[in-house]
Amino acid sequence: MSEAWIIDAARTPRGVGKFGKGALSDVHPQRILSTVLKALAGRNSLNTAELDDVIAGCGTQFGKQGSCIARMAALDAGFDNAATGFSLDRFCGSGMTAVNLAAMGIMSGAQDLVLAGGVESMSYGSTLKRPTDGIIDSGNMHLRSIHPQPHQGICGDLIATLEGFSREDVDSLALESQKRADHAIRNGYFAKSTIPVYKDDGSLALDREEFPRPQTTMEGLSQLKPAFEVMYDAPLNEDGLTFRQLVERTYPGVKVNHVHHAGNSSGVVDGAGAVLLASPEYARAHGLKPRAKIRAVATAGDSPELMLNAPAPAARKALAKAGMTINDIDLIEINEAFAVVPLKFMREMGIDNSRVNVNGGAIALGHPIGATGAIIVGALLDEMERRDLNTGLATLCAAGGMAPAIIIERM
């Protein structure tokens, strides 16, 4: 089996995901993704006709983000017509799944050069009307009878309740995320991989992270009202169904402690990220210098009713495939979908936060659904290089109770 080498990684800054307010909200999603694709092709002098594929994750594949955004973005970037593309949806795990699929294609010997990542304009996605009642099963009553799946924020609160994490616990993690992100930004840790986005008229749209709130304090966080308590008993449709009823089908009588709010949950943002992967043979033949190789990839499933619990199983699966333990890993990125996710992950894996999300996470920087998985792979590699460390693991939860994971090793 061939190795899969990471040649490069890049991402856009993340813009506030509010239509008409965020700096990227009026930039076409295809343009956001093509910005990254074009940058990676340019700075690595790629012959894009030789790309075996462009793979892009996207969590809201409607309208401007539909019609195979991977192929459209590749064409928008000026790639050769021979450069194909396909899009995928594994919810929040989409961008990492794209990278993992690229790695599998190369490791199998079927492919030699792949660009993989993801994009999400949450500004645009928020304007769309969904043909559902707000529940992930899209109105499939048979599925609902088997797996009653609440809103992801309520799942976060439910996990915190079951695991005994307090409001102070989740707020403390959120504050640390803001502090670490602010330190990283002020010291230029993200500069290597951040590509500015321009509007069609050539004017600058965004060249810096727009979402972080470095002024955050514990006092300020403590004053924020829980975001998901108000929806817990609100009717979701004309039948009067509530999230409480869904939760109590699996956990009868549970009293949920609502601890998550806007300050300790992932930020709603727009952005894109991508990773360039190649086979050793292709890289050597074309003078591409590898930055890392992929030791293992994995995907795991867990309870759909809790939704957010699969990162630790995915990490353990990847570690087993690599013949490693968590103690062999120097740095870890675990997406901060909600503060309870990294807290639960660290508890399950028996680790502290000294090597986890060392430059902050999605609470401070934002979580562009389809892009985040690719973004954190690049962020992990950048920080491994900056600290002269060798191994890294990245994972993130996805709706439906899933999680992809990846282990990389510097070269």
C-alpha positions in Angstrom: 0.0 0.0 0.0 1.3 3.4 -0.9 1.7 6.3 1.5 -0.4 9.4 1.2 1.7 12.6 1.7 0.3 16.0 2.7 2.0 18.6 0.5 0.3 21.7 1.7 -2.8 23.1 3.4 -4.6 26.5 3.3 -7.8 28.1 4.4 -9.6 31.4 4.2 -10.2 33.6 7.2 -13.5 33.0 8.8 -16.2 35.7 8.4 -19.1 36.2 10.7 -21.9 34.1 9.3 -24.7 36.7 9.3 -26.1 37.6 5.9 -25.4 41.2 5.1 -23.1 41.6 8.2 -20.2 39.2 7.8 -17.4 40.2 5.4 -17.9 37.0 3.3 -21.6 36.9 3.4 -22.0 38.4 -0.1 -19.2 36.4 -1.6 -20.4 33.4 -3.6 -19.6 30.1 -1.8 -17.9 28.8 -5.0 -15.7 31.8 -4.9 -14.8 31.3 -1.2 -13.7 27.7 -2.0 -12.0 28.6 -5.3 -9.8 31.1 -3.4 -8.2 28.3 -1.5 -8.0 25.9 -4.4 -6.3 28.5 -6.6 -3.8 29.4 -3.8 -2.8 25.8 -3.3 -2.4 25.2 -7.0 -0.4 28.4 -7.5 2.0 28.1 -4.7 2.8 24.5 -5.5 3.0 25.0 -9.3 0.4 22.3 -10.0 -0.5 21.2 -13.4 -4.2 21.0 -12.6 -4.9 18.7 -15.6 -3.1 16.0 -13.5 -5.4 16.3 -10.5 -7.2 13.0 -10.0 -10.0 14.8 -8.2 -11.1 17.8 -6.2 -13.2 16.7 -3.2 -15.2 19.2 -1.2 -17.4 18.7 1.9 -20.4 21.0 2.3 -23.2 20.6 4.9 -25.9 22.7 3.1 -25.9 21.6 -0.5 -28.8 23.8 -1.8 -28.8 26.7 -4.2 -25.5 28.4 -4.4 -23.9 25.5 -2.5 -25.5 22.8 -4.6 -24.6 21.7 -8.1 -21.4 19.9 -7.1 -19.6 22.9 -5.5 -16.3 21.1 -5.8 -16.3 21.0 -9.6 -17.8 24.5 -9.9 -15.1 25.9 -7.6 -12.4 24.1 -9.5 -13.6 25.7 -12.7 -13.9 29.1 -11.0 -10.3 28.8 -9.9 -9.2 28.4 -13.5 -8.3 24.7 -13.2 -7.9 22.7 -16.4 -11.2 21.1 -17.6 -9.6 17.7 -16.9 -9.7 18.4 -13.1 -12.9 16.7 -11.9 -14.7 17.3 -8.6 -17.3 15.8 -6.3 -19.0 17.0 -3.2 -20.0 15.1 -0.1 -22.0 15.7 3.1 -21.1 14.1 6.4 -22.5 17.1 8.3 -19.7 18.7 10.4 -17.3 15.9 9.5 -17.5 16.7 5.7 -14.2 18.5 5.3 -12.2 15.9 7.1 -14.0 13.1 5.3 -13.0 14.7 2.1 -9.3 14.6 3.2 -9.6 11.0 4.4 -11.2 9.9 1.1 -8.3 11.6 -0.8 -5.9 9.7 1.4 -7.6 6.4 0.8 -7.6 7.0 -2.9 -3.9 7.7 -2.9 -3.0 4.9 -0.4 -4.9 2.4 -2.5 -2.9 3.3 -5.6 -5.9 4.5 -7.5 -5.0 8.2 -7.4 -1.8 10.3 -7.2 -2.8 13.9 -6.7 -6.0 15.2 -5.0 -7.2 18.4 -3.5 -9.6 17.9 -0.6 -11.4 20.1 1.8 -14.7 21.9 2.2 -16.7 25.1 2.3 -19.6 26.6 4.1 -21.4 29.9 3.8 -23.5 29.7 6.9 -24.7 33.2 6.0 -26.2 31.8 2.8 -27.4 28.6 4.5 -29.3 30.6 7.1 -31.4 32.2 4.3 -32.7 28.9 3.0 -36.0 27.4 3.9 -35.7 23.7 4.7 -38.5 21.2 3.9 -38.2 19.8 7.5 -39.6 20.5 10.9 -36.2 21.3 12.4 -35.3 17.7 13.2 -32.4 15.9 11.6 -34.5 13.0 10.4 -36.2 15.2 7.9 -39.7 14.0 8.9 -39.0 10.2 8.5 -41.3 9.0 11.2 -40.1 5.4 11.0 -36.5 6.5 11.7 -37.7 8.8 14.5 -39.4 5.8 16.2 -36.0 4.0 16.1 -33.7 6.9 16.8 -35.3 10.1 18.2 -32.6 12.6 17.4 -32.8 16.0 19.1 -31.2 19.3 18.1 -27.4 19.2 18.4 -27.3 21.9 21.1 -29.8 20.0 23.2 -27.6 16.9 22.7 -24.7 19.0 24.1 -26.7 20.0 27.2 -27.8 16.4 27.6 -24.3 15.0 27.5 -23.2 17.7 30.0 -26.0 16.6 32.3 -25.2 12.9 32.0 -21.5 13.5 32.4 -21.8 16.0 35.2 -20.2 18.9 33.5 -21.2 22.2 35.0 -21.9 25.7 33.5 -18.5 26.7 35.0 -16.8 23.8 33.3 -18.1 24.7 29.9 -17.5 28.4 30.3 -14.0 27.9 31.5 -13.2 25.9 28.3 -14.8 28.7 26.2 -12.7 31.4 27.9 -9.5 29.4 27.3 -10.4 29.0 23.7 -10.7 32.7 23.3 -7.4 33.4 25.1 -5.5 30.8 23.0 -7.0 32.0 19.7 -6.1 35.6 20.6 -2.5 34.7 21.5 -2.2 32.8 18.2 -3.6 35.6 16.1 -1.5 38.3 17.8 1.6 36.2 17.2 0.9 35.3 13.6 0.5 31.6 14.0 -2.2 31.4 11.4 -0.5 33.6 8.8 1.2 30.8 6.9 -2.0 29.1 5.8 -4.5 32.0 5.7 -5.5 33.2 2.2 -7.3 36.5 1.8 -10.6 36.5 -0.1 -11.4 39.2 -2.7 -14.7 40.2 -4.2 -15.4 40.0 -7.9 -14.5 43.6 -8.4 -11.0 42.9 -7.0 -11.6 44.7 -3.6 -10.6 42.9 -0.4 -13.4 41.0 1.3 -11.5 39.6 4.3 -7.9 38.9 5.3 -8.2 38.2 9.0 -10.3 36.2 11.4 -13.6 38.1 12.0 -15.3 36.1 14.7 -13.0 36.0 17.8 -14.0 37.9 20.9 -10.7 38.5 22.8 -12.5 40.7 25.3 -14.4 37.7 26.7 -14.5 37.2 30.5 -15.9 34.6 32.8 -18.2 37.2 34.2 -19.5 38.0 30.7 -20.0 34.4 29.9 -21.9 33.7 33.1 -24.4 36.4 32.2 -25.4 34.7 28.9 -28.7 32.9 28.9 -28.7 29.2 27.8 -29.4 29.0 24.1 -31.3 25.8 23.9 -33.5 25.9 27.0 -36.1 28.0 25.3 -36.5 25.5 22.4 -36.7 22.5 24.6 -40.5 22.7 25.2 -41.4 24.7 22.1 -43.6 22.9 19.5 -41.6 21.9 16.4 -44.5 21.4 14.1 -48.3 21.4 13.8 -48.4 18.1 15.8 -46.9 19.9 18.8 -43.8 17.6 19.0 -41.1 19.0 21.3 -37.4 18.2 21.8 -38.2 17.2 25.4 -40.4 14.5 24.0 -37.6 13.2 21.8 -35.1 13.2 24.6 -37.4 11.5 27.0 -38.1 8.7 24.6 -34.5 7.6 25.2 -33.9 9.1 28.7 -37.2 9.1 30.4 -37.5 11.5 33.3 -34.1 13.1 32.7 -33.8 16.7 33.9 -31.5 18.4 31.4 -29.1 21.1 32.8 -29.0 23.7 30.0 -25.4 24.9 30.1 -24.5 25.9 26.5 -25.0 29.3 25.0 -23.5 31.5 22.3 -20.3 32.0 24.2 -19.4 28.3 24.7 -20.7 26.9 21.4 -19.1 27.0 18.0 -19.3 30.2 16.1 -21.5 30.6 13.0 -19.1 31.7 10.2 -18.3 31.5 6.5 -15.1 29.9 5.2 -13.2 27.3 3.3 -10.2 25.1 3.7 -8.3 22.5 1.7 -5.4 20.0 1.8 -3.2 19.0 -1.1 -2.3 15.3 -1.0 0.0 13.3 -3.3 1.5 9.9 -3.7 5.2 9.6 -3.0 5.9 8.7 -6.6 4.0 11.7 -8.0 5.6 14.1 -5.4 9.1 12.9 -6.2 8.6 13.1 -9.9 7.2 16.7 -9.7 9.4 18.2 -7.0 6.7 18.4 -4.4 8.1 18.5 -0.9 5.9 16.7 1.6 5.1 18.3 5.0 3.6 15.2 6.6 2.3 11.7 5.8 -1.0 10.2 6.9 -0.6 7.4 9.4 -4.2 6.4 9.7 -7.8 7.5 9.0 -11.0 6.2 10.6 -14.6 6.9 11.0 -16.7 5.8 14.0 -20.4 5.9 14.9 -22.0 6.3 18.3 -25.4 7.1 19.7 -27.5 9.2 17.3 -29.6 10.3 20.2 -26.5 12.0 21.8 -25.0 12.8 18.4 -21.7 14.3 19.7 -20.0 11.3 21.4 -18.2 9.7 18.5 -14.8 11.6 18.5 -13.2 9.4 21.1 -14.3 6.1 19.4 -13.0 7.5 16.1 -9.7 8.5 17.7 -9.3 5.1 19.3 -10.0 3.4 16.0 -7.4 5.5 14.2 -4.8 4.9 16.9 -5.4 1.2 16.7 -4.9 1.3 12.9 -1.7 3.2 13.3 -0.4 1.0 16.1 -0.3 3.9 18.5 -1.7 5.1 21.8 -2.9 8.5 22.7 0.4 9.0 24.5 2.2 8.8 21.2 0.3 11.9 19.9 2.0 15.3 20.4 -0.9 17.6 19.5 -4.6 17.1 19.1 -7.4 19.1 17.4 -10.9 18.2 18.5 -13.6 20.5 17.1 -15.3 22.7 19.7 -18.8 22.2 18.3 -20.0 22.7 21.9 -17.7 23.0 24.9 -18.8 19.7 26.2 -17.4 17.9 23.2 -13.7 18.5 24.0 -14.4 18.1 27.7 -15.9 14.7 27.1 -13.2 13.7 24.7 -10.4 14.6 27.1 -12.1 12.7 29.9 -12.6 9.6 27.7 -9.1 9.6 26.4 -7.5 10.3 29.7 -5.7 13.5 28.7 -5.6 17.2 29.8 -5.8 20.3 27.7 -2.1 21.0 27.5 -1.9 19.5 24.0 -5.5 19.9 22.9 -6.7 22.9 20.7 -3.6 24.8 21.7 -4.5 27.8 19.5 -8.1 27.8 20.4 -11.0 26.2 18.5 -14.4 26.8 17.0 -15.8 28.5 20.0 -13.4 31.4 19.4 -12.7 31.0 15.6 -16.0 29.7 14.3 -17.1 26.5 12.7 -18.0 26.6 8.9 -19.7 23.3 8.9 -18.3 21.7 5.7 -14.9 23.3 5.9 -13.8 22.8 9.5 -12.4 19.3 9.2 -9.9 20.4 6.6 -9.2 23.6 8.4 -8.2 21.8 11.6 -5.9 19.4 9.7 -4.0 22.3 8.3 -4.0 24.1 11.7 -2.6 20.9 13.3 0.2 20.6 10.8 1.2 24.3 11.1 1.4 24.1 14.8 3.3 20.8 14.7 5.9 22.5 12.5 6.0 25.6 14.7 6.7 23.6 17.8 8.9 21.0 16.0 6.6 18.1 17.0 6.1 14.9 15.1 2.6 13.5 15.5 -0.9 14.9 15.5 -4.5 13.7 15.7 -7.6 15.6 14.6 -11.3 14.6 14.9 -14.7 16.2 15.2 -18.2 15.1 15.9 -20.9 15.0 13.1 -24.6 14.8 13.2 -26.2 11.4 13.3 -23.7 10.3 15.9 -20.6 10.0 13.7 -17.0 11.2 13.7 -14.0 11.0 11.3 -10.5 11.1 12.6 -7.0 11.4 11.1 -3.4 10.9 12.4 -0.6 12.6 10.7 3.2 12.5 11.1 5.6 15.2 10.0 8.2 14.4 7.4 
